[in-house]
């Protein structure tokens, strides 16, 4: 059972309100979000008719679902769907950004509520970011491209892939799609800005980083920034 809205603040907000009423795998879709958001309450540009904005309700009482891996599962699902229907291979920037040619085409925001997890996914389908260069964003299909699928087809494919991934071991595929392995990054730990090199992603979805002293740290949350060495 799905809900379709012309305009809303954010699909995650509606999904959280309806989580107890809707069965596992249901989704809330919106043509436009007026207060779309990502992690750290950052805004997510959500204009009408050019993007895909939806939230999936997952029942985490299922014993086979590791809730820590839902965000990685969603990231792999988006990459699979874009490759399958658009013929393009996105990459994953830990933990919740999907990139195409080093520009963000999708953001994922997972939020827990009681016995459910809400998986919010925003995909730039044909959105034009000419007037927003500071966002470093792009779309699945560029300004002069003819889409090879519809927004409905792409969102349905993402949801099918996500639900299928929940009971499988997909972390090797996630690691192959990661764009950070081997890269120098900066990250925050205990309110201190540190630098290191990404060595991989573990089976719990944590980013493995070797710091300047040679010690390896497993980051379970936070934000990392690429450091371009001159």
N, C-alpha and C positions, 0 to 999 in steps of 0.2 A: 504494500500500500504506500503510495507516494503522495506528496503534497506539491502542488505547482502554484507559484505566486508570481504576479507581475512585478511587484516591488516589495522589498522588505528591508529591515535594518541589516540583518545578516542571517543567513540560513542556519548557522550554528545556534543562534538565539532561539529560533523557532523550533529547531530539532530538539533542543534541551527541554523546551516547554511540552513537546509532544512525545518525549521518549517513552513515557509509561503507557501511551495509548497505541503506539505503532509497533509492529513486530520487527524482529531482527532483519536487517537488510533493507528496511524502508529508507526513503530519501526525501529530503525537502529541497526543491529546486526553486530558483528565483531568476527572473529575467534581468533584474537589476538589484544591487545592494546599495543602500544609502550609507551604511556604516560597516562595510566589509572590513575584516581585520585579520591580521596574522599574529604571530607570536609577539610577545611584549606589547600587545595592544596597538601595534602599528596598523595603519590603514591599508586596505587592499583596494586598489582602483577597480571599480566594478560597474562600468558603464553598460547600458542596455544594448542587447542585440549583437554584441561582439564577443562576449565572454560566456563561460560556463561556470555557474555558481551553484553548488549543491552540498548537502551534508547527509552522510549516511549514518544510520543508527545501528550500532553493533551491540548485541547482548553479550557482555563479558562474563556471564555466568557459565558460558560454554567452557568446559574444562580444557579443551584443546587450544584455546586462544591465549597466547601470551600477550597481555595488553601492552607490554613494553615494545612489542614489535609491530604494533598496528601502524604507526607512522612510517616505518620502513616498508611495510607491506603496501601501504597506499602509494608510496613513491614508486615502487616497482610496478604497481598496477598502472599508474599514469604512463610510465615509460613504455610498458608493453602496448598499451592502447594507442599511443601516439605512433609507435613504430608500425603497428599492425594497420592502422587506418590512414595515417599520413605519410608513411614510408620514411620517417625521420627517426633518428636515434638520439633522444635526450640523455642527459646525464644528471646524476643526483648530487647536489651540494648539501652535505649533512647539515641539518638533519631533515629539513622539510621543504627545500627548494628544488624545483626541477628546471634545468637549464638547457637551452638550445643555442649552440654557438656562443656559449658563455653569457647568455642573457636569460633572465628569469621568465619562464612561460607559465609557471604554476607554483602556487603555494599551498601548503597543507597545514591545517590546524586541528589537532586532536584534543578533545576536552572530555574529562570523565564526569559522569553524573550518576550517582547511585550505582546501579548494576549495569550501566551502559557506557559506551564510549561514543562520542560524536566525532565523526571524521569529516571535517570541512575541507572541501577542495575547490580552489578557484583556478580556472585555466583560461589564459588569454588565447582566445580562438582566432579572432581576426582583429583584435584591438590595435589601434594605431597609437603608438607612443611618441610620435614626432614632437608633440608639445610637452612631453614629460621626459626629457633626456636624463634627468637626475635619477630616474627609477631604474635605469639599466635593465629595462624589460623588453620583451619581444612577444610575438604570438606564434602559435603553431603554424599559421598561414600568414605570410607577409602581405603587404599592401597590394602587390601586383600578382598575387597567387590566387588561383581558383581552388577552393577547398575540395579535397577528395572525399570528404565525408561531411555529415551534418553535425551540429552541436549535440543533437539528441543521440546520434549514433556513437559519438565519442564518449559522452557521459555514460551511456549504457555499457559500453565496453569497459570503461574504467571500473564501474561497479561490479560487473561480472568477474573481472580479473581480481579485484580486491577480495570478494567473497570466496573465490577459489583459492586464494593464497593463504588464507587464515589458518588452514590446517596442513600447510606444507612447509618444508624447509627451503626457504628462498634466499637466505642470507648470502650464499655464494653469488647469486645473480645480483643482489644489491651491491656487493663488493665490486663486481665487474662494472657496474654502472656508476660507481663513485668517481667523482672528478677531483677528489682531494688527495687520494693516496699518492705519497711521494712529494706532495707540495709543502712549501713553508707557509705557516700560518701564525697568526696571533690569536690569543684566547684569554679569557678572564678566569682566574681561579683565586678564591679568597680575596676578592677585590683587588687583585694584582694582575696587571697585563703581562702575559708571558708569551714566549715565542718557541716554536718547535716545528718538527716535521711530522706529517701524518704517515703512520706506518700501516694503517688499515682500519677495519671495522670489525669488532668482535661479534660473537653469535647473539649478544644481547642488544645489538644496535649501537653500542658505544664506540665513539671515535677514539682510536689509539694514537697517541701523540708522544713522540720522543722529544723531551725538552733539551735545552742547550747544555744541560749537565749530563745528558745521556740517559736520564730516567724516563721510563714510559708511564704515561698517565692514560686512564680510560675516562673520557668525558661522556657523561650520560645526558647532559643538557647544556644549554648555553649557546653562544654565538661565536663563530670563528670567522676570521677574515684572512684572505689570501695575502701573502706578503711577496711582492714582486722584487726579487733581488736584482740589483743593478750590476 
